Amino acid sequence: MRIPAHSVCTAIRDDIVAGVHERGSRLTEELLARRYGVSRVPVREALRTLEAEGFVVTRRHAGACVAEPTEQEAADLLEMRLLLEPLGAARAAQRRTEAHLKVLRGLVRLGQERARRGYGEELRSLGGWFHETLAQACGSAALTATLTQLRHKIAWMYALDPLPAPVETWAEHGAIVDAVARGDGERARQVTALHTERSAVLYRLRIPGQNRGAAARPDGVRTSQHAVNMNGLRN
């Protein structure tokens, strides 16, 4: 069975975001293939994709390495998010399906319930799912892909503080869904812009070399928190 390159790409990207592969460290095809239990072919394809996304760079005499983004590049990501998420919500108001609305409404109900009870970590996951679904509802593969890459890169470059007012945050999510459900693109844009601007203050730039509790190793690779998901892969 050949493991699809996109599965390997997801595994490597997730480990880069988690800090398993440190910024500036080398990414050799042989070691990555052994690490994820695949051949070098999907690893090579995955590295090309990750280079196009900005997670990997190719250096002379070193080969593929984890990128080392600057503070300005990180700041640009938040600015792009402020522009593109409202656009995605406006498009979703015109192009969403009933299936999208069902998921969004369910997430808002669950998020509001959890917010009242103070379930912080679960709220973060629900929030990510909410914004992912909203991006998918925009009806543009290019915009959805761009928003998805933005979320990955922001998670890589920034630590996110706990929501100071989760009930209010999920009320904003509810207002976004209401506008999307009514087909009011301008209202969806405005509410999402306000929500995105308010949440921007929660992001703290990560210190290079900082990691989410994983133990460092001499080769610059930390204990992996992600493995290639073999479930559901077809022959």
C-alpha positions in Angstrom: 0.0 0.0 0.0 1.4 3.4 -1.0 0.9 6.1 1.6 -0.5 9.3 -0.1 1.9 12.2 -0.1 -0.7 14.5 1.4 -0.9 12.2 4.5 2.9 12.5 4.9 2.7 16.2 4.3 0.1 16.6 7.0 2.3 14.6 9.5 5.4 16.6 8.8 3.5 19.9 8.8 1.8 19.1 12.2 5.2 18.2 13.7 6.7 21.5 12.4 3.8 23.4 13.9 4.2 21.5 17.2 7.9 22.2 17.3 9.0 18.6 16.8 11.1 19.7 13.9 12.8 22.9 15.1 13.2 26.0 13.0 16.3 25.9 10.9 16.8 22.1 11.4 17.5 19.9 8.4 14.8 17.6 7.0 16.5 14.7 5.2 14.4 12.4 3.1 15.9 9.2 4.6 15.3 10.2 8.2 11.8 11.4 7.6 10.9 8.3 5.6 12.1 6.2 8.5 10.4 8.4 11.1 7.0 8.2 9.4 7.3 4.7 8.2 7.0 5.5 4.5 9.2 5.5 1.4 11.2 8.5 0.3 8.9 9.2 -2.7 6.0 10.7 -0.7 8.4 12.5 1.6 10.0 14.2 -1.4 6.6 15.2 -2.7 5.5 16.4 0.8 8.7 18.6 1.2 7.9 20.3 -2.2 4.4 21.1 -1.0 5.7 22.4 2.4 8.2 24.5 0.6 5.5 26.1 -1.5 3.5 26.7 1.7 6.5 28.4 3.4 7.2 25.8 6.1 10.3 24.5 4.4 13.2 26.1 2.6 15.9 24.6 0.4 19.4 25.7 1.3 22.6 25.3 -0.7 24.8 22.5 0.7 22.1 21.7 3.4 19.0 20.7 1.4 15.5 21.0 2.9 15.3 22.8 6.2 12.5 24.1 8.4 11.9 27.7 7.6 12.8 30.5 10.1 10.2 33.2 9.6 10.9 36.7 10.7 8.8 38.8 13.1 7.6 40.8 10.1 6.4 37.7 8.3 4.5 36.6 11.4 2.9 40.1 11.7 1.9 39.9 8.0 0.0 36.7 8.7 -2.2 38.3 11.3 -2.9 41.2 8.9 -3.8 38.8 6.2 -6.2 37.0 8.5 -7.9 40.3 9.3 -8.5 40.8 5.6 -9.3 37.3 4.5 -11.5 35.8 7.2 -14.2 38.5 6.8 -14.1 37.9 3.0 -14.6 34.2 3.6 -17.6 34.8 5.8 -19.1 37.2 3.3 -18.7 34.5 0.6 -20.1 31.9 2.9 -23.3 34.0 3.3 -23.9 33.6 -0.4 -22.6 30.1 -1.1 -23.1 28.0 2.1 -25.1 24.8 2.0 -27.6 23.5 4.5 -25.0 21.0 5.6 -22.6 23.8 6.4 -25.2 25.6 8.4 -26.1 22.5 10.3 -22.5 22.0 11.4 -22.0 25.7 12.2 -25.1 25.9 14.3 -24.2 22.7 16.1 -20.8 24.0 16.9 -22.2 27.3 18.2 -24.7 25.5 20.5 -21.9 23.2 21.8 -19.4 26.1 22.1 -21.9 28.3 24.0 -22.7 25.4 26.4 -19.0 24.7 27.0 -18.2 28.4 27.4 -20.8 28.7 30.2 -19.1 25.8 32.0 -15.6 27.0 31.4 -14.1 24.2 29.4 -11.1 26.0 28.0 -9.1 23.4 26.0 -12.2 22.0 24.4 -13.3 25.5 23.4 -10.0 26.0 21.5 -10.7 22.8 19.5 -14.3 23.8 18.9 -13.2 27.3 17.8 -10.8 25.8 15.3 -13.5 23.5 13.9 -15.9 26.4 13.6 -13.5 28.6 11.6 -12.5 25.6 9.4 -16.1 24.9 8.6 -16.8 28.6 7.9 -13.8 28.6 5.5 -15.2 25.5 3.7 -18.6 27.2 3.4 -17.1 30.1 1.3 -17.4 28.0 -1.9 -13.9 28.8 -3.1 -11.2 26.1 -3.0 -8.5 28.7 -3.3 -9.8 30.9 -0.5 -10.4 27.8 1.7 -6.8 26.6 1.1 -5.4 30.0 1.9 -7.3 30.3 5.1 -6.3 26.8 6.1 -2.6 27.6 5.5 -3.0 30.8 7.5 -4.3 28.9 10.5 -1.5 26.4 10.3 1.2 29.1 10.1 -0.3 31.3 12.8 -0.4 28.3 15.1 3.2 27.7 14.3 4.4 31.2 14.9 2.1 32.3 17.8 1.0 31.0 21.1 -2.7 31.6 21.8 -3.7 32.9 25.2 -6.9 31.6 26.8 -10.1 33.4 25.9 -10.7 36.1 28.4 -14.5 36.1 27.8 -15.5 32.8 26.1 -19.2 33.4 26.4 -18.9 36.7 24.5 -16.6 35.0 21.9 -19.2 32.3 21.2 -21.9 34.9 21.0 -19.9 36.5 18.2 -19.7 33.1 16.5 -23.4 32.9 16.8 -23.9 36.3 15.2 -21.6 35.3 12.3 -23.7 32.2 11.7 -27.0 34.2 11.9 -25.7 36.5 9.2 -24.5 33.6 7.0 -27.8 31.8 7.4 -29.7 35.0 6.3 -27.5 35.4 3.3 -26.4 38.8 4.6 -22.8 39.0 3.2 -22.1 42.5 4.5 -23.2 41.8 8.0 -21.2 38.5 8.0 -18.2 40.5 6.9 -18.6 43.2 9.6 -19.2 40.8 12.5 -16.3 38.6 11.4 -14.0 41.6 11.0 -14.8 42.7 14.6 -14.4 39.2 15.9 -11.0 38.7 14.2 -9.7 42.1 15.3 -10.7 41.4 19.0 -9.0 37.9 19.0 -5.8 39.3 17.5 -4.6 40.5 20.9 -4.6 36.9 22.2 -1.7 35.9 19.9 1.8 36.0 21.4 4.8 35.6 19.1 6.7 32.4 20.0 10.3 32.7 21.1 12.6 30.8 18.6 13.5 27.4 20.0 10.5 27.4 22.4 8.4 24.3 22.3 5.2 23.0 23.8 6.9 20.9 26.5 8.7 18.4 24.3 12.2 17.3 25.3 15.0 18.5 22.9 17.4 16.1 21.3 20.9 16.7 20.0 19.8 16.2 16.3 17.3 19.1 16.6 14.3 16.8 16.4 12.0 16.5 19.4 9.8 13.7 20.5 7.1 13.3 17.9 3.5 14.1 18.7 2.2 13.0 15.4 2.3 9.9 13.2 1.0 9.3 9.8 -2.6 8.2 10.1 -2.9 4.9 8.3 -6.7 4.5 9.0 -8.9 4.9 6.0 -6.1 5.0 3.5 -6.9 3.1 0.3 -4.7 0.8 -1.7 
